[in-house]
C-alpha cells in the first residue's frame, strides 16, 4: 500500500516466532525469571485438562525449554508464585508482574459480564457462604462443596452446580485465586493469602488497561490485523467499537503504526518500536534451527486463521471430531521445524509401558527437505520421550507412507 512501511510475510512470521520464544526451540533454561518473562511475552500459558500426552501447559513450556523438572515448575507456580491463574486467551498461567493489569479486568468483571446479575440476586447467600468457608478453612476445591451430609450445616447450599458457579465468580472477580491444584483440580484461597501484595496492588485504570492490552497483544504477535488482535488475548471481550477506538487512539499518538504486509489484503498494525525489527528481518530472514512439537493450545496457534496465513498450515484439533471423521488423529501436535510447520503427530503417552507412541505422523506435502524433516521429527520425539519419562518411541503410521521406514530408522539411531 503506497505510503505505508511494507514488509514481506516472512518478516512477520519470523518476528512472531521470536516473540513466541520459538526461534530457538527447546533452547532455553527454565528458571523463575525465564518462566515469568515467557508468560509476560506471550500473554499467558494456556491450561487444558487433556492428558493423553501431557497437560497443555507442560508441553508449551517443553517446546521452549526442553526437558525440565515438573516438580520445579510446580514450585515456581504454586509456592514462589511466579505465575498466577486467570483468564487471558482462555484459562492461563499469567506473569505475576502483569497483576496490576488483570486486577482491572477482575474489578470490571461483573459489569462486563452482566449475565451474572440474575444469578447473584438468587444466590447471594451461597456466594457469601462459599467465601466464608474458604476464609475459615483455607484452600478448597469444588469437591469440598459436593457433600450434602447433615454435618455440613445448611446442606442445601452445598449443591455442586451453584457452588461451582460461586467458586468461578469469586475467582474471576479476584476475591479468590487458585492456591494449588490436586490431580489438576483447582483449590481456591483468598487472594491476599495467595499473593501477599494483593491488598496494595493498584489496578490500572480503564484507559491504561486498554492501552496495555493492545500493546501486549501486538508485542506478542509482532504485527497483527484487527481480527488477530480480537482473537489473540480474547479476555475481556472488547466490543468492536471499543477495539476501533483503542486502535485509533494508539495510531494517533504514534505508539502503533499501520503497515503493509505482502499478503495482499487486510490492514496490518505494529508497534512503532517494532519497525526496526521488521525491517531487519525483511533484509535478512532469520535462520531457524531446531524441531519441536507444539501443544494444540500453544499461543502460536491461538488464532488458527493467522497460523494458516503466516505458515500455510491448516490446523484443527480433532478431539471433538467423531473418530471416523478424523483426518490426522485424536490429539495432534504440530511439528515446528526450522521455522516452518511441516506436519503433525498424533501422539499418546503409554505411562504404564513407559512408551511414547507416534500413532500417526502426517507430514505436509510436498516436503522441501524430507531427510531433514524426518531427522528433526525423530530428534523431537526422543526429546519428548525423555521429558515424559518414556524409555522408547514407537511409530505406527506415517503420511506419506514412504517416510515410515526412514522415520523408524531415525528413531533407532
C-alpha positions, -999 to +999 in steps of 0.1 A: +000+000+000+015+033-010+030+054+018+030+026+044+060+007+057+059-025+037+072-059+049+072-094+034+051-120+051+083-139+061+094-110+083+061-110+102+064-148+106+100-146+119+092-119+144+061-138+156+083-169+162+108-148+181+081-132+203+067-166+210+102-179+221+102-204+192+132-190+174+153-215+194+130-245+201+139-263+233+169-240+236+164-221+268+166-230+305+136-229+328+141-206+358+117-184+377+129-154+358+126-171+324+092-186+332+078-152+342+094-135+312+079-160+288+044-157+302+046-120+301+059-120+265+031-142+252+003-130+275-001-164+292+004-201+291-029-219+284-041-246+306-061-276+295-071-309+311-065-333+283-036-356+294-032-380+265+005-369+261+009-343+290-011-313+301-010-285+276+010-260+297+037-286+303+040-292+265+040-255+258+069-249+282+088-280+270+087-266+234+107-236+247+127-250+275+132-287+266+134-312+294+128-297+328+116-310+362+078-307+365+083-305+403+104-274+398+076-259+377+050-267+403+072-250+430+077-219+408+039-216+402+023-226+435+050-218+460+071-190+447+040-177+428+060-166+397+027-170+378-009-169+388-040-184+372-065-162+354-082-158+320-064-141+292-069-161+260-086-189+279-077-202+314-040-194+316-010-191+338-001-154+338+030-135+348+028-121+383+043-088+370+010-084+350-011-084+381-020-046+380-034-050+345-055-081+353-068-066+385-086-041+363-103-070+344-112-086+377-127-054+391-147-048+359-158-085+356-194-080+370-201-051+347-186-066+316-204-099+322-239-088+330-253-123+328-243-128+364-268-103+377-298-127+380-277-154+394-262-131+421-297-120+432-308-155+437-275-170+451-260-142+472-263-162+504-245-191+487-217-169+475-212-155+510-212-189+525-186-203+500-163-173+506-167-177+543-159-214+541-127-206+523-118-179+547-123-202+577-110-235+564-083-225+539-079-237+503-110-255+490-119-272+457-153-279+440-154-313+457-154-297+491-188-283+484-203-315+469-214-332+502-249-329+514-243-347+547-261-331+577-228-322+594-221-298+566-246-275+582-271-259+557-268-288+533-289-272+506-261-248+498-236-275+490-252-283+457-224-289+432-236-266+403-244-234+423-212-239+444-191-243+413-206-211+399-198-193+432-162-205+431-159-193+395-174-159+403-151-154+433-121-163+411-130-142+381-136-111+403-103-116+422-118-123+456-100-157+455-071-171+434-060-206+426-038-216+455-028-251+442-040-280+421-045-316+432-050-340+403-054-309+382-084-297+402-082-261+413-081-253+451-091-217+458-080-195+486-085-158+495-065-137+471-045-119+498-033-153+512-021-164+477-003-132+468+006-112+499+009-079+479-027-082+468-042-055+491-016-030+479-018-037+441-031-006+423-051-017+393-046+001+360-074+025+352-097+015+323-080+036+297-045+024+307-057-012+307-070-010+272-037+005+260-017-022+279-039-049+264-033-036+228+004-032+234+008-067+249-011-083+220+009-065+194+042-072+211+033-109+213+025-112+176+050-087+161+024-074+136-013-082+135-046-075+118-077-063+136-090-098+136-057-111+151-060-086+179-095-097+187-087-134+187-053-134+205-060-122+240-097-129+240-104-117+275-120-094+282-141-092+251-139-056+239-167-047+216-160-037+180-164+000+188-140-001+218-115-020+198-116+005+169-113+034+194-083+020+212-066+013+179-074+047+166-060+064+198-028+043+196-024+053+159-030+090+167-003+091+194+022+072+173+026+042+195+011+020+168+016+023+131-003+008+102+019-013+080+015-031+047+023-068+046+027-086+013-002-109+017-024-088-005-054-080+017-061-069+053-048-039+072-019-047+095-006-029+125+026-030+146+041-012+175+063+017+163+091+003+183+089-030+163+095-014+129+133-017+131+130-055+139+106-060+110+129-041+086+159-061+098+141-094+092+129-081+058+166-076+048+178-108+063+153-135+072+161-154+104+180-186+102+159-211+122+174-243+135+156-270+156+125-290+158+098-293+184+062-303+188+036-278+198+007-283+222-027-278+204-033-249+228+001-232+222-001-194+219+014-197+185-019-214+175-044-193+194-058-178+162-058-207+137-066-185+107-034-164+115-014-197+116-027-206+082-019-171+068+016-170+081+027-206+078+003-221+052-007-246+078-043-255+083-046-269+118-076-282+137-076-302+169-098-333+164-106-344+199-141-332+194-144-347+159-161-382+157-134-408+152-144-419+117-142-383+105-107-375+119-081-369+092-050-369+114-058-382+149-072-375+183-046-352+198-022-340+171+008-319+179+020-296+151+057-301+141+077-269+140+110-275+122+135-248+113+108-221+115+082-239+094+052-260+104+059-292+085+033-316+098+016-330+128+019-361+150-009-379+168+009-390+200+000-409+231+020-414+262+016-450+275+027-443+310+023-479+322+046-491+294+069-461+295+063-458+258+056-428+236+035-439+206+035-418+174+002-432+162+002-411+130+029-387+117+015-367+089+039-345+070+028-316+048+034-324+012+055-318-007+083-317+018+111-294+007+137-313+027+123-347+036+155-360+052+157-330+075+120-333+084+124-370+093+156-363+113+141-334+132+109-352+140+129-382+154+150-358+175+119-340+189+103-374+196+133-386+216+134-353+235+097-355+243+101-391+255+129-381+278+107-353+292+078-377+298+100-405+313+093-428+284+120-453+276+112-459+240+094-444+210+073-463+185+057-451+153+027-468+137+017-448+106+033-421+085+019-400+057+033-401+031+039-438+037+074-438+020+087-419+051+077-446+075+109-467+071+132-436+073+115-423+104+117-457+122+154-459+112+160-424+126+142-432+158+165-462+163+197-443+157 
